[in-house]
Amino acid sequence: MLPKFSSKAFLAPMAGVSDPALRLQCKNFGAGLVVTEFTSIHGIIAKEKQLKENQKTIQEFIEFSEKERPISVQLFGSDIQALAKAAKIVEPFFDIIDYNMGCPAPHITQQMAGGALLQEVNLTQQIFSTLVSSVKKPVTLKFRLGVTEASRYLFKDIAEIAEDEGIQMITLHPRTVSQGYSGNADWKMIKELKEISNIPIVGNGDITTPEDAKKMLDETNCDYVMIGRGAMGNPFLFEQINDYLKNGTYQKYSFSSKLDSFFEYLHLTKNYKIKFANIKGQAMRFTKGLSGGSKLRSKITFARDIEELEKIMKSAYCN
Ligand SMILES: Cc1cc2nc3c(=O)[nH]c(=O)nc-3n(C[C@H](O)[C@H](O)[C@H](O)COP(=O)(O)O)c2cc1C
């Protein structure tokens, strides 16, 4: 059974961005669910020996904290045996196992994973039934419309198979794989998916404000919304969405609260092994929309370590 979610707004998985520190921040601001960055099933299996011999814990390769719960782990990869094995390895640690069928990156689609699977109906069916029968935790799916414009309705067949095989919730990012991030997410497709589904549907794509979140919920009738880029350097969005859905108003955050929030993020990163390049990327995102932000970002580019980065970000308070 799916856990109970405290909010209709979820944080999207984002490789290199939704690290455990940002996830915890979003959770603290009211995200109903957080999802790990996608993780290779082969990568998990490669660590199994160390896990079994107890020299390492799962935290060595998928970092998270108990405070993030409910937390979903996202897997990618289509080798059936490896999938069953990887799912069993991660199952004890996570509340949901999510399967990625949307990633458009060529290094993923070329290994018959991510969005490429949308055109592989038989394999997809095998993947879902393997996952669902291998674990007791709920299995969910995140996908795109189809591979190309000509196959933009593939999601309907796949959704039907997913539901038949016991997938418990589906997230749709309504762009095709070949679209990447261009154009607009076609929210009408979320509505169409909701109409043919008997399981909860999560709408995703192009939500950057509380108003957007409400609009998607109203227009598509989806059960939950998932936010990716809109939450980058902007964990407040979850509180704002929750307030807006409840009261029709929300608090705006000032320049200095955005900076405070970056330092809070930085403080949280100390508990994890997050790459410095990724932390720098987050610093850039926290300065988005701030006056003097572009000047600040060019300074951030040259920061060589955390101390330098802290100095640069502190200097922004004086602007
Ligand atoms: C930098 C980045 C990394 C992403 N990594 C993942 C990922 O690991 N797994 C996944 O399912 N989607 C991934 N996505 C897609 C997002 O989860 C989301 O579906 C997409 O960004 C659309 O939502 P948005 O308009 O709210 O950003 C990624 C997106 C971005 C921008």
Ligand as a Chemical Component Dictionary entry (heavy atoms), coordinates in Angstrom:
data_LIG
# 
_chem_comp.id                   LIG 
_chem_comp.type                 NON-POLYMER 
_chem_comp.pdbx_formal_charge   0 
_chem_comp.three_letter_code    LIG 
# 
loop_
_chem_comp_atom.comp_id 
_chem_comp_atom.atom_id 
_chem_comp_atom.alt_atom_id 
_chem_comp_atom.type_symbol 
_chem_comp_atom.charge 
_chem_comp_atom.model_Cartn_x 
_chem_comp_atom.model_Cartn_y 
_chem_comp_atom.model_Cartn_z 
_chem_comp_atom.pdbx_ordinal 
LIG C1  C1  C 0 18.749 18.184 -13.959 1  
LIG C2  C2  C 0 17.600 17.224 -14.084 2  
LIG C3  C3  C 0 17.773 15.908 -13.710 3  
LIG C4  C4  C 0 16.720 15.007 -13.829 4  
LIG N1  N1  N 0 16.891 13.708 -13.383 5  
LIG C5  C5  C 0 15.833 12.856 -13.387 6  
LIG C6  C6  C 0 15.934 11.562 -12.810 7  
LIG O1  O1  O 0 16.973 11.165 -12.262 8  
LIG N2  N2  N 0 14.837 10.759 -12.886 9  
LIG C7  C7  C 0 13.655 11.162 -13.459 10 
LIG O2  O2  O 0 12.689 10.410 -13.486 11 
LIG N3  N3  N 0 13.544 12.392 -13.991 12 
LIG C8  C8  C 0 14.585 13.250 -13.957 13 
LIG N4  N4  N 0 14.424 14.513 -14.423 14 
LIG C9  C9  C 0 13.103 14.934 -14.919 15 
LIG C10 C10 C 0 12.273 15.572 -13.789 16 
LIG O3  O3  O 0 12.014 14.635 -12.768 17 
LIG C11 C11 C 0 10.936 16.108 -14.332 18 
LIG O4  O4  O 0 10.197 15.039 -14.865 19 
LIG C12 C12 C 0 11.122 17.157 -15.409 20 
LIG O5  O5  O 0 12.141 18.085 -15.065 21 
LIG C13 C13 C 0 9.817  17.939 -15.667 22 
LIG O6  O6  O 0 9.371  18.548 -14.495 23 
LIG P1  P1  P 0 9.627  20.129 -14.191 24 
LIG O7  O7  O 0 9.072  20.894 -15.357 25 
LIG O8  O8  O 0 8.885  20.379 -12.913 26 
LIG O9  O9  O 0 11.101 20.314 -14.080 27 
LIG C14 C14 C 0 15.470 15.414 -14.346 28 
LIG C15 C15 C 0 15.313 16.750 -14.730 29 
LIG C16 C16 C 0 16.347 17.662 -14.586 30 
LIG C17 C17 C 0 16.121 19.083 -14.990 31 
# 
loop_
_chem_comp_bond.comp_id 
_chem_comp_bond.atom_id_1 
_chem_comp_bond.atom_id_2 
_chem_comp_bond.value_order 
_chem_comp_bond.pdbx_ordinal 
LIG C1  C2  SING 1  
LIG C2  C3  SING 2  
LIG C2  C16 DOUB 3  
LIG C3  C4  DOUB 4  
LIG C4  N1  SING 5  
LIG C4  C14 SING 6  
LIG N1  C5  DOUB 7  
LIG C5  C6  SING 8  
LIG C5  C8  SING 9  
LIG C6  O1  DOUB 10 
LIG C6  N2  SING 11 
LIG N2  C7  SING 12 
LIG C7  O2  DOUB 13 
LIG C7  N3  SING 14 
LIG N3  C8  DOUB 15 
LIG C8  N4  SING 16 
LIG N4  C9  SING 17 
LIG N4  C14 SING 18 
LIG C9  C10 SING 19 
LIG C10 O3  SING 20 
LIG C10 C11 SING 21 
LIG C11 O4  SING 22 
LIG C11 C12 SING 23 
LIG C12 O5  SING 24 
LIG C12 C13 SING 25 
LIG C13 O6  SING 26 
LIG O6  P1  SING 27 
LIG P1  O7  DOUB 28 
LIG P1  O8  SING 29 
LIG P1  O9  SING 30 
LIG C14 C15 DOUB 31 
LIG C15 C16 SING 32 
LIG C16 C17 SING 33 
# 
